[in-house]
Amino acid sequence: MIRSSSISDTASNAWPKYGGQFAARLCLALVAAAPANAASVPTASEVLDHIGRQVQQFWTNFSSVTCTETVTQSKLGEKDKVLSVQRQTFD
């Protein structure tokens, strides 16, 4: 029986920049693309081109992301007493 497992990720320097923040960055790009005055509002095509360049940059740099998974297994006996513990790390 597995009592618990723990997964932790460590990443290269690219992870904080491109990792789980993609949606937030996409929203910020849309907000930044919208100017203060209505006279210079970008067209949908311009916004999509900008987003396309950002997505391309994301996928180009995504290959530099590395992760390490640590798994801990506990074998339980009577009254949930821990009989043995096994820890493994995977790249």
PyRosetta script that sets phi, psi and omega in degrees:
from pyrosetta import init, pose_from_sequence

init()
pose = pose_from_sequence("MIRSSSISDTASNAWPKYGGQFAARLCLALVAAAPANAASVPTASEVLDHIGRQVQQFWTNFSSVTCTETVTQSKLGEKDKVLSVQRQTFD")
pose.set_psi(1, 139.7)
pose.set_omega(1, 177.6)
pose.set_phi(2, -95.5)
pose.set_psi(2, 118.4)
pose.set_omega(2, 179.5)
pose.set_phi(3, -79.9)
pose.set_psi(3, -45.3)
pose.set_omega(3, -179.3)
pose.set_phi(4, -155.6)
pose.set_psi(4, 156.4)
pose.set_omega(4, 171.3)
pose.set_phi(5, -138.5)
pose.set_psi(5, 148.4)
pose.set_omega(5, -177.6)
pose.set_phi(6, -128.4)
pose.set_psi(6, 130.5)
pose.set_omega(6, 178.0)
pose.set_phi(7, -120.0)
pose.set_psi(7, 125.6)
pose.set_omega(7, 175.5)
pose.set_phi(8, -130.8)
pose.set_psi(8, 138.7)
pose.set_omega(8, -179.1)
pose.set_phi(9, -110.2)
pose.set_psi(9, 134.8)
pose.set_omega(9, 168.7)
pose.set_phi(10, -120.2)
pose.set_psi(10, 142.3)
pose.set_omega(10, -173.8)
pose.set_phi(11, -133.6)
pose.set_psi(11, 165.0)
pose.set_omega(11, 175.8)
pose.set_phi(12, -70.2)
pose.set_psi(12, -178.9)
pose.set_omega(12, -179.4)
pose.set_phi(13, -62.2)
pose.set_psi(13, -19.3)
pose.set_omega(13, -178.4)
pose.set_phi(14, -74.8)
pose.set_psi(14, -24.9)
pose.set_omega(14, -173.8)
pose.set_phi(15, -59.3)
pose.set_psi(15, -50.6)
pose.set_omega(15, -180.0)
pose.set_phi(16, -60.9)
pose.set_psi(16, -29.8)
pose.set_omega(16, -176.7)
pose.set_phi(17, -80.0)
pose.set_psi(17, -37.0)
pose.set_omega(17, -171.9)
pose.set_phi(18, -119.8)
pose.set_psi(18, -10.5)
pose.set_omega(18, -172.5)
pose.set_phi(19, -67.1)
pose.set_psi(19, -124.1)
pose.set_omega(19, -173.2)
pose.set_phi(20, -65.1)
pose.set_psi(20, 0.2)
pose.set_omega(20, -178.3)
pose.set_phi(21, -93.2)
pose.set_psi(21, 10.1)
pose.set_omega(21, -174.2)
pose.set_phi(22, -58.9)
pose.set_psi(22, -47.5)
pose.set_omega(22, -178.3)
pose.set_phi(23, -62.4)
pose.set_psi(23, -41.4)
pose.set_omega(23, 179.4)
pose.set_phi(24, -64.1)
pose.set_psi(24, -40.6)
pose.set_omega(24, 179.1)
pose.set_phi(25, -66.4)
pose.set_psi(25, -36.9)
pose.set_omega(25, 178.4)
pose.set_phi(26, -63.4)
pose.set_psi(26, -44.1)
pose.set_omega(26, 177.6)
pose.set_phi(27, -62.7)
pose.set_psi(27, -43.1)
pose.set_omega(27, 179.3)
pose.set_phi(28, -63.8)
pose.set_psi(28, -36.5)
pose.set_omega(28, 178.2)
pose.set_phi(29, -63.6)
pose.set_psi(29, -39.4)
pose.set_omega(29, 178.6)
pose.set_phi(30, -66.2)
pose.set_psi(30, -42.2)
pose.set_omega(30, 179.1)
pose.set_phi(31, -66.2)
pose.set_psi(31, -42.6)
pose.set_omega(31, -179.1)
pose.set_phi(32, -66.7)
pose.set_psi(32, -29.4)
pose.set_omega(32, -179.9)
pose.set_phi(33, -74.0)
pose.set_psi(33, -19.0)
pose.set_omega(33, -179.5)
pose.set_phi(34, -86.6)
pose.set_psi(34, 114.2)
pose.set_omega(34, -179.1)
pose.set_phi(35, -75.6)
pose.set_psi(35, 167.5)
pose.set_omega(35, -177.8)
pose.set_phi(36, -70.4)
pose.set_psi(36, -35.1)
pose.set_omega(36, -179.5)
pose.set_phi(37, -104.5)
pose.set_psi(37, 150.1)
pose.set_omega(37, -175.4)
pose.set_phi(38, -74.0)
pose.set_psi(38, -15.9)
pose.set_omega(38, -176.9)
pose.set_phi(39, -67.9)
pose.set_psi(39, -27.9)
pose.set_omega(39, -176.9)
pose.set_phi(40, -114.9)
pose.set_psi(40, 36.4)
pose.set_omega(40, 178.5)
pose.set_phi(41, -69.1)
pose.set_psi(41, 128.0)
pose.set_omega(41, -179.8)
pose.set_phi(42, -69.2)
pose.set_psi(42, 151.9)
pose.set_omega(42, 177.6)
pose.set_phi(43, -75.6)
pose.set_psi(43, 164.2)
pose.set_omega(43, 177.8)
pose.set_phi(44, -60.1)
pose.set_psi(44, -37.0)
pose.set_omega(44, 179.0)
pose.set_phi(45, -62.3)
pose.set_psi(45, -42.9)
pose.set_omega(45, 178.9)
pose.set_phi(46, -64.5)
pose.set_psi(46, -42.6)
pose.set_omega(46, 179.2)
pose.set_phi(47, -63.8)
pose.set_psi(47, -44.9)
pose.set_omega(47, 179.8)
pose.set_phi(48, -65.1)
pose.set_psi(48, -37.1)
pose.set_omega(48, 176.0)
pose.set_phi(49, -62.4)
pose.set_psi(49, -44.1)
pose.set_omega(49, 178.6)
pose.set_phi(50, -61.6)
pose.set_psi(50, -46.0)
pose.set_omega(50, 179.4)
pose.set_phi(51, -63.1)
pose.set_psi(51, -41.1)
pose.set_omega(51, 178.8)
pose.set_phi(52, -59.5)
pose.set_psi(52, -41.6)
pose.set_omega(52, 177.8)
pose.set_phi(53, -64.6)
pose.set_psi(53, -40.5)
pose.set_omega(53, 179.4)
pose.set_phi(54, -65.3)
pose.set_psi(54, -41.5)
pose.set_omega(54, 178.8)
pose.set_phi(55, -65.2)
pose.set_psi(55, -41.6)
pose.set_omega(55, 178.1)
pose.set_phi(56, -60.7)
pose.set_psi(56, -42.9)
pose.set_omega(56, 178.3)
pose.set_phi(57, -63.5)
pose.set_psi(57, -40.5)
pose.set_omega(57, 177.6)
pose.set_phi(58, -58.4)
pose.set_psi(58, -50.7)
pose.set_omega(58, -177.4)
pose.set_phi(59, -67.8)
pose.set_psi(59, -31.9)
pose.set_omega(59, 177.0)
pose.set_phi(60, -64.0)
pose.set_psi(60, -41.2)
pose.set_omega(60, -176.8)
pose.set_phi(61, -88.1)
pose.set_psi(61, -13.5)
pose.set_omega(61, -175.9)
pose.set_phi(62, -63.3)
pose.set_psi(62, -29.5)
pose.set_omega(62, -178.7)
pose.set_phi(63, -64.8)
pose.set_psi(63, -15.8)
pose.set_omega(63, 179.4)
pose.set_phi(64, -86.0)
pose.set_psi(64, 1.2)
pose.set_omega(64, 179.1)
pose.set_phi(65, -80.1)
pose.set_psi(65, 133.0)
pose.set_omega(65, 175.6)
pose.set_phi(66, -125.4)
pose.set_psi(66, 147.6)
pose.set_omega(66, -179.3)
pose.set_phi(67, -134.0)
pose.set_psi(67, 148.6)
pose.set_omega(67, 173.9)
pose.set_phi(68, -126.7)
pose.set_psi(68, 130.5)
pose.set_omega(68, 179.9)
pose.set_phi(69, -110.7)
pose.set_psi(69, 130.0)
pose.set_omega(69, 176.0)
pose.set_phi(70, -113.4)
pose.set_psi(70, 122.9)
pose.set_omega(70, -178.0)
pose.set_phi(71, -115.5)
pose.set_psi(71, 130.9)
pose.set_omega(71, 176.5)
pose.set_phi(72, -118.3)
pose.set_psi(72, 123.5)
pose.set_omega(72, 177.8)
pose.set_phi(73, -114.9)
pose.set_psi(73, 136.9)
pose.set_omega(73, 177.0)
pose.set_phi(74, -122.5)
pose.set_psi(74, 128.3)
pose.set_omega(74, 176.2)
pose.set_phi(75, -93.8)
pose.set_psi(75, 126.4)
pose.set_omega(75, -175.4)
pose.set_phi(76, -103.7)
pose.set_psi(76, 146.3)
pose.set_omega(76, 174.9)
pose.set_phi(77, -111.5)
pose.set_psi(77, -149.7)
pose.set_omega(77, 179.7)
pose.set_phi(78, -61.3)
pose.set_psi(78, 142.7)
pose.set_omega(78, 178.3)
pose.set_phi(79, 53.3)
pose.set_psi(79, 36.3)
pose.set_omega(79, 178.2)
pose.set_phi(80, 58.2)
pose.set_psi(80, 29.4)
pose.set_omega(80, 175.7)
pose.set_phi(81, -76.7)
pose.set_psi(81, 131.7)
pose.set_omega(81, -178.5)
pose.set_phi(82, -75.0)
pose.set_psi(82, 119.0)
pose.set_omega(82, 179.2)
pose.set_phi(83, -90.6)
pose.set_psi(83, -38.9)
pose.set_omega(83, 178.2)
pose.set_phi(84, -154.9)
pose.set_psi(84, 157.2)
pose.set_omega(84, 179.3)
pose.set_phi(85, -130.0)
pose.set_psi(85, 136.1)
pose.set_omega(85, 177.9)
pose.set_phi(86, -128.8)
pose.set_psi(86, 129.1)
pose.set_omega(86, 179.2)
pose.set_phi(87, -119.1)
pose.set_psi(87, 136.0)
pose.set_omega(87, 178.4)
pose.set_phi(88, -137.2)
pose.set_psi(88, 148.8)
pose.set_omega(88, 177.5)
pose.set_phi(89, -123.9)
pose.set_psi(89, 134.8)
pose.set_omega(89, -178.7)
pose.set_phi(90, -126.3)
pose.set_psi(90, 142.1)
pose.set_omega(90, 172.9)
pose.set_phi(91, -95.3)
pose.dump_pdb("model.pdb")
